Amino acid sequence: MDFLVVLLFLEWYLLSRLALSDVNQLICDGVVLFGKYYEKQLLFGALHKPRNLLLHSLSGELFFSHTIHKGADAYSTIRTCNMNTKRCIDIKTVEDGRAIAYDRNTSEIYFGGSKGIYKYDFKSKTARLYAENGTSIWNMFIQDLFYYVDASTKRIVANLRGYFHIIPLFSEIEFDNIFFSVLDHMYFSNRTGLYKAQSVISPIFVLNNTMDVRQISQDINDNRLTVYFAAKDGLYIQDPSFRKMIMVAAIDNVFGVTFRNISDGTKNKSEVLYSDQEAIYKLVKSRHGYSCMMKFEAQKQAARSINLKMTVDLD
């Protein structure tokens, strides 16, 4: 009986060592999102700081702004890429294109550049001047009203009765990013922090005063309608119970985030698309998820042991 126990123990030990060896040889360069491991699948590469990602579900087109360098000069341009064919086109009629806005009511797309606001034509893959000729646009969002951020002043401007006006309530506030959730909650960020208001006329409170927010987006296919914040060091969401932020994915140099509806008729599902300094990726489920999480945990334990040893040696 004792001999059988020893054999079983040896078998378990050898199998566990083999499993650990396999885990150590795995390449786990994906992303842990909400505690689950995902592989990152390259969608579009050879880019420079792709940002303001927006996936248009009806057409399957992914819109984003990126930086192009020509000699000593650098400028922004808006690009559209077909998610199925992977064919991409730069929208050259929008000079120094930075801002992208989606009208949820009409499914139309608008761009903002250094010369005004443009409306996108899906058939010709071009854009024509729509409004604010000669005004440099930094950011845009369409809710009940059409909002944009003036690049020269960083003030928010809204279309009221057919004309664009600075909103008196926000005339002393600078804006970098502006976003409204489907529940009409207002989010915005600037160099002093990230802010939220329950509506455009509600009191403003601080969510975070240290985050470098680069894009705000919402997964409308998620039953919780989660709002995501792409920051320099990863993806965040707001703790629904408290006025604080929770990191849900640690990713270096995130520049943008958007979502692709992959609902199958029985359950609402989305794919997460994000960008770093050089490319745009899609997160996909991994068959090595459990093994990679084991590897990450082992690396954390090893790091803790090294730190503990260094602390003991210093003492």
MARMAR-14139 format. One record per residue (C-alpha): x negated, y, z negated; residue number from 1. Coordinates in Angstrom, 2 decimals. Example, Ala and Ser with C-alpha at 12.3 -4.5 7.8 and 13.67 -1.06 7.14 Angstrom:
REM residues 2
{{-12.30; -4.50; -7.80}; 1}
{{-13.67; -1.06; -7.14}; 2}
END
This chain:
REM residues 315
{{0.00; 0.00; 0.00}; 1}
{{-2.80; 2.40; -0.91}; 2}
{{-4.58; 1.52; 2.34}; 3}
{{-1.42; 2.40; 4.33}; 4}
{{-1.15; 5.75; 2.56}; 5}
{{-4.78; 6.51; 3.41}; 6}
{{-4.17; 5.64; 7.08}; 7}
{{-1.10; 7.87; 7.25}; 8}
{{-3.02; 10.72; 5.64}; 9}
{{-5.90; 10.32; 8.10}; 10}
{{-3.45; 10.28; 11.01}; 11}
{{-1.76; 13.47; 9.76}; 12}
{{-5.14; 15.14; 9.19}; 13}
{{-6.45; 14.31; 12.67}; 14}
{{-3.22; 15.41; 14.37}; 15}
{{-3.18; 18.68; 12.44}; 16}
{{-6.82; 19.34; 13.36}; 17}
{{-6.05; 18.64; 17.03}; 18}
{{-3.03; 20.96; 16.86}; 19}
{{-5.15; 23.73; 15.34}; 20}
{{-7.77; 23.18; 18.03}; 21}
{{-5.12; 23.53; 20.74}; 22}
{{-3.77; 26.66; 19.08}; 23}
{{-7.25; 28.21; 18.89}; 24}
{{-7.72; 27.66; 22.63}; 25}
{{-4.41; 29.33; 23.51}; 26}
{{-4.59; 32.79; 25.04}; 27}
{{-2.07; 34.78; 23.03}; 28}
{{-2.19; 38.28; 24.51}; 29}
{{1.56; 38.88; 24.44}; 30}
{{3.73; 40.98; 22.16}; 31}
{{5.46; 40.17; 18.87}; 32}
{{8.87; 41.85; 18.94}; 33}
{{11.21; 41.52; 15.95}; 34}
{{9.00; 38.71; 14.66}; 35}
{{9.18; 36.65; 17.88}; 36}
{{6.34; 36.13; 20.35}; 37}
{{6.85; 37.14; 23.99}; 38}
{{4.54; 36.90; 26.96}; 39}
{{4.02; 40.13; 28.86}; 40}
{{4.57; 39.73; 32.59}; 41}
{{2.95; 42.33; 34.82}; 42}
{{5.49; 44.10; 37.03}; 43}
{{3.62; 47.06; 38.47}; 44}
{{-0.07; 47.83; 37.98}; 45}
{{-2.78; 50.26; 39.11}; 46}
{{-0.90; 53.16; 37.51}; 47}
{{-1.95; 56.03; 35.27}; 48}
{{0.25; 56.78; 32.28}; 49}
{{3.61; 55.57; 33.67}; 50}
{{6.29; 57.20; 31.52}; 51}
{{9.98; 58.13; 31.37}; 52}
{{11.01; 54.64; 32.48}; 53}
{{14.60; 54.22; 33.64}; 54}
{{16.11; 51.08; 35.16}; 55}
{{19.16; 51.68; 37.35}; 56}
{{21.18; 48.48; 36.94}; 57}
{{23.45; 48.89; 39.99}; 58}
{{20.59; 49.26; 42.48}; 59}
{{17.89; 47.31; 40.67}; 60}
{{15.53; 50.28; 41.03}; 61}
{{13.04; 51.17; 38.32}; 62}
{{12.23; 54.88; 38.15}; 63}
{{9.25; 56.38; 36.34}; 64}
{{6.80; 59.26; 36.43}; 65}
{{3.06; 58.68; 36.68}; 66}
{{-0.11; 60.72; 37.11}; 67}
{{-2.08; 60.84; 40.36}; 68}
{{-5.67; 62.07; 40.51}; 69}
{{-7.13; 63.66; 43.63}; 70}
{{-10.67; 64.80; 43.00}; 71}
{{-10.61; 67.22; 40.10}; 72}
{{-6.85; 67.74; 40.44}; 73}
{{-4.13; 65.75; 38.68}; 74}
{{-0.38; 65.94; 39.11}; 75}
{{2.73; 63.95; 38.23}; 76}
{{4.98; 62.23; 40.73}; 77}
{{8.14; 60.16; 40.43}; 78}
{{8.09; 56.63; 41.81}; 79}
{{10.90; 54.15; 42.41}; 80}
{{10.21; 50.40; 42.54}; 81}
{{12.66; 47.70; 43.57}; 82}
{{12.71; 45.03; 40.87}; 83}
{{13.46; 42.26; 43.39}; 84}
{{11.16; 43.11; 46.31}; 85}
{{8.53; 44.92; 44.17}; 86}
{{8.35; 47.59; 46.89}; 87}
{{7.55; 51.06; 45.54}; 88}
{{8.00; 54.56; 46.98}; 89}
{{6.81; 57.91; 45.63}; 90}
{{9.46; 60.67; 45.78}; 91}
{{7.28; 63.29; 47.46}; 92}
{{9.98; 65.95; 47.75}; 93}
{{9.86; 66.48; 43.97}; 94}
{{6.77; 68.54; 43.25}; 95}
{{5.01; 67.54; 40.02}; 96}
{{7.91; 65.23; 39.13}; 97}
{{8.14; 64.48; 35.40}; 98}
{{11.73; 64.20; 34.19}; 99}
{{14.33; 61.54; 35.08}; 100}
{{17.99; 61.59; 34.02}; 101}
{{20.87; 59.17; 34.55}; 102}
{{24.53; 60.21; 34.67}; 103}
{{26.41; 57.39; 32.93}; 104}
{{29.73; 58.54; 34.41}; 105}
{{28.70; 58.68; 38.08}; 106}
{{25.60; 56.40; 38.06}; 107}
{{23.65; 59.15; 39.82}; 108}
{{19.97; 59.87; 39.22}; 109}
{{18.36; 63.29; 38.83}; 110}
{{14.70; 64.32; 38.77}; 111}
{{12.96; 67.31; 37.25}; 112}
{{9.74; 68.84; 38.55}; 113}
{{7.85; 72.10; 38.60}; 114}
{{10.26; 73.64; 41.14}; 115}
{{13.65; 72.66; 39.73}; 116}
{{16.18; 69.82; 39.40}; 117}
{{16.70; 67.34; 42.24}; 118}
{{19.40; 64.78; 43.02}; 119}
{{18.35; 61.35; 44.29}; 120}
{{19.78; 59.81; 47.47}; 121}
{{19.75; 56.02; 47.18}; 122}
{{20.13; 55.44; 50.94}; 123}
{{17.28; 57.63; 52.17}; 124}
{{15.11; 57.17; 49.06}; 125}
{{14.61; 60.95; 48.94}; 126}
{{15.70; 63.77; 46.65}; 127}
{{17.10; 67.20; 47.44}; 128}
{{17.12; 70.34; 45.32}; 129}
{{20.17; 70.38; 43.07}; 130}
{{19.77; 73.29; 40.63}; 131}
{{17.41; 75.68; 38.81}; 132}
{{15.25; 76.49; 41.84}; 133}
{{11.81; 77.62; 40.68}; 134}
{{12.21; 76.46; 37.07}; 135}
{{9.67; 73.97; 35.72}; 136}
{{11.48; 71.04; 34.09}; 137}
{{9.85; 69.07; 31.28}; 138}
{{12.60; 66.66; 30.23}; 139}
{{16.29; 66.03; 30.99}; 140}
{{19.33; 64.18; 29.70}; 141}
{{22.95; 63.95; 30.80}; 142}
{{25.70; 63.36; 28.27}; 143}
{{28.91; 65.40; 28.35}; 144}
{{26.66; 68.25; 29.48}; 145}
{{23.54; 68.38; 31.64}; 146}
{{20.57; 69.23; 29.40}; 147}
{{16.99; 70.01; 30.31}; 148}
{{13.86; 71.20; 28.55}; 149}
{{12.15; 74.23; 30.12}; 150}
{{8.47; 73.33; 30.55}; 151}
{{7.29; 76.90; 30.00}; 152}
{{9.13; 77.52; 26.72}; 153}
{{9.99; 73.97; 25.52}; 154}
{{13.51; 75.26; 24.81}; 155}
{{16.62; 73.22; 25.55}; 156}
{{19.01; 74.48; 28.23}; 157}
{{22.53; 73.17; 28.98}; 158}
{{24.99; 73.54; 31.84}; 159}
{{28.08; 75.34; 30.54}; 160}
{{30.91; 76.13; 32.98}; 161}
{{28.64; 75.68; 35.97}; 162}
{{25.71; 77.75; 34.68}; 163}
{{22.62; 76.81; 32.68}; 164}
{{22.16; 78.62; 29.36}; 165}
{{19.84; 78.34; 26.36}; 166}
{{21.83; 76.88; 23.46}; 167}
{{21.78; 79.52; 20.66}; 168}
{{21.89; 76.84; 17.95}; 169}
{{18.51; 75.49; 19.16}; 170}
{{16.93; 78.69; 20.44}; 171}
{{14.11; 78.57; 17.87}; 172}
{{13.34; 74.84; 18.24}; 173}
{{10.78; 73.35; 20.62}; 174}
{{11.61; 70.09; 22.42}; 175}
{{9.42; 67.46; 24.06}; 176}
{{11.93; 64.61; 24.27}; 177}
{{15.73; 64.83; 24.14}; 178}
{{18.13; 61.88; 23.96}; 179}
{{21.80; 61.25; 23.18}; 180}
{{23.03; 57.78; 22.24}; 181}
{{26.31; 56.38; 23.56}; 182}
{{27.70; 57.27; 20.12}; 183}
{{26.71; 60.93; 20.75}; 184}
{{23.92; 60.90; 18.17}; 185}
{{21.26; 63.40; 19.15}; 186}
{{17.54; 62.59; 18.91}; 187}
{{14.63; 64.82; 19.81}; 188}
{{10.93; 65.07; 19.18}; 189}
{{8.23; 67.70; 19.32}; 190}
{{4.74; 68.21; 17.94}; 191}
{{6.11; 68.45; 14.38}; 192}
{{8.03; 65.17; 14.32}; 193}
{{11.09; 63.14; 15.27}; 194}
{{14.56; 64.42; 14.43}; 195}
{{18.19; 63.30; 14.51}; 196}
{{21.64; 64.87; 14.29}; 197}
{{24.95; 62.98; 14.18}; 198}
{{26.16; 65.32; 16.95}; 199}
{{24.96; 68.41; 18.77}; 200}
{{26.61; 70.62; 16.12}; 201}
{{25.67; 68.54; 13.05}; 202}
{{22.82; 69.26; 10.61}; 203}
{{19.40; 68.08; 11.77}; 204}
{{17.27; 65.81; 9.59}; 205}
{{13.73; 64.48; 9.91}; 206}
{{13.21; 60.81; 10.81}; 207}
{{9.42; 60.99; 10.88}; 208}
{{6.84; 63.77; 10.88}; 209}
{{3.77; 61.84; 12.07}; 210}
{{4.90; 59.73; 15.05}; 211}
{{3.69; 60.56; 18.55}; 212}
{{6.96; 59.80; 20.39}; 213}
{{6.67; 59.44; 24.15}; 214}
{{10.13; 58.19; 25.11}; 215}
{{13.49; 57.50; 23.48}; 216}
{{15.75; 54.86; 25.03}; 217}
{{18.75; 52.70; 24.13}; 218}
{{19.61; 49.08; 24.82}; 219}
{{23.31; 49.43; 25.70}; 220}
{{23.60; 45.66; 26.28}; 221}
{{22.76; 45.06; 22.64}; 222}
{{25.89; 44.79; 20.49}; 223}
{{24.13; 46.97; 17.92}; 224}
{{23.36; 49.63; 20.58}; 225}
{{19.83; 49.88; 19.23}; 226}
{{17.89; 53.05; 19.98}; 227}
{{14.16; 52.49; 20.59}; 228}
{{11.27; 54.92; 20.21}; 229}
{{8.14; 54.39; 22.29}; 230}
{{5.23; 55.76; 20.28}; 231}
{{1.48; 55.74; 20.71}; 232}
{{1.05; 52.65; 18.54}; 233}
{{4.16; 50.62; 19.40}; 234}
{{7.94; 50.38; 19.53}; 235}
{{10.12; 51.59; 16.65}; 236}
{{13.76; 51.61; 15.65}; 237}
{{15.57; 53.55; 12.94}; 238}
{{16.40; 51.73; 9.74}; 239}
{{20.22; 51.89; 9.79}; 240}
{{20.37; 52.16; 6.00}; 241}
{{17.73; 54.82; 5.48}; 242}
{{16.27; 57.82; 7.26}; 243}
{{13.03; 56.07; 8.14}; 244}
{{11.45; 54.26; 11.08}; 245}
{{10.60; 50.56; 11.40}; 246}
{{7.90; 49.30; 13.76}; 247}
{{9.29; 46.30; 15.67}; 248}
{{6.32; 45.78; 18.02}; 249}
{{2.68; 46.83; 17.63}; 250}
{{1.43; 47.80; 21.10}; 251}
{{-1.49; 50.08; 21.89}; 252}
{{-0.77; 53.18; 23.97}; 253}
{{2.90; 52.70; 24.79}; 254}
{{4.12; 55.34; 27.23}; 255}
{{7.68; 54.26; 28.00}; 256}
{{10.43; 51.70; 27.44}; 257}
{{13.65; 50.71; 29.20}; 258}
{{15.94; 47.67; 29.41}; 259}
{{17.24; 45.30; 32.09}; 260}
{{20.65; 43.69; 31.74}; 261}
{{20.39; 39.89; 32.07}; 262}
{{23.75; 39.02; 30.48}; 263}
{{25.05; 35.62; 31.61}; 264}
{{28.75; 36.19; 31.01}; 265}
{{28.76; 34.49; 27.62}; 266}
{{26.31; 36.69; 25.75}; 267}
{{24.93; 40.20; 26.19}; 268}
{{21.19; 40.00; 26.79}; 269}
{{18.45; 42.38; 27.87}; 270}
{{14.85; 42.20; 28.98}; 271}
{{12.47; 44.75; 27.50}; 272}
{{10.33; 46.66; 29.99}; 273}
{{7.52; 48.83; 28.67}; 274}
{{4.47; 50.65; 29.96}; 275}
{{0.98; 51.25; 28.67}; 276}
{{-1.72; 53.50; 30.10}; 277}
{{-2.22; 51.39; 33.24}; 278}
{{0.84; 49.27; 34.03}; 279}
{{4.48; 48.32; 33.47}; 280}
{{5.36; 44.95; 31.94}; 281}
{{8.35; 42.76; 31.23}; 282}
{{8.62; 40.74; 28.01}; 283}
{{9.63; 37.11; 28.59}; 284}
{{10.15; 34.22; 26.20}; 285}
{{7.11; 32.00; 25.76}; 286}
{{6.98; 28.22; 25.36}; 287}
{{3.92; 28.84; 23.19}; 288}
{{5.76; 31.21; 20.89}; 289}
{{5.46; 29.10; 17.74}; 290}
{{1.79; 28.23; 18.38}; 291}
{{0.83; 31.84; 19.06}; 292}
{{2.59; 32.97; 15.89}; 293}
{{0.57; 30.30; 14.01}; 294}
{{-2.60; 31.67; 15.58}; 295}
{{-1.73; 35.25; 14.64}; 296}
{{-1.00; 34.18; 11.07}; 297}
{{-4.31; 32.30; 10.86}; 298}
{{-6.13; 35.39; 12.12}; 299}
{{-4.38; 37.51; 9.49}; 300}
{{-5.35; 35.06; 6.75}; 301}
{{-8.96; 35.06; 7.96}; 302}
{{-9.01; 38.87; 7.97}; 303}
{{-7.60; 38.94; 4.44}; 304}
{{-10.28; 36.48; 3.28}; 305}
{{-13.05; 38.60; 4.83}; 306}
{{-11.68; 41.76; 3.23}; 307}
{{-11.39; 40.01; -0.13}; 308}
{{-14.97; 38.72; 0.12}; 309}
{{-16.25; 42.20; 1.02}; 310}
{{-14.39; 43.64; -1.96}; 311}
{{-15.86; 41.01; -4.31}; 312}
{{-19.38; 41.57; -2.92}; 313}
{{-19.05; 45.32; -3.44}; 314}
{{-18.00; 44.76; -7.03}; 315}
END
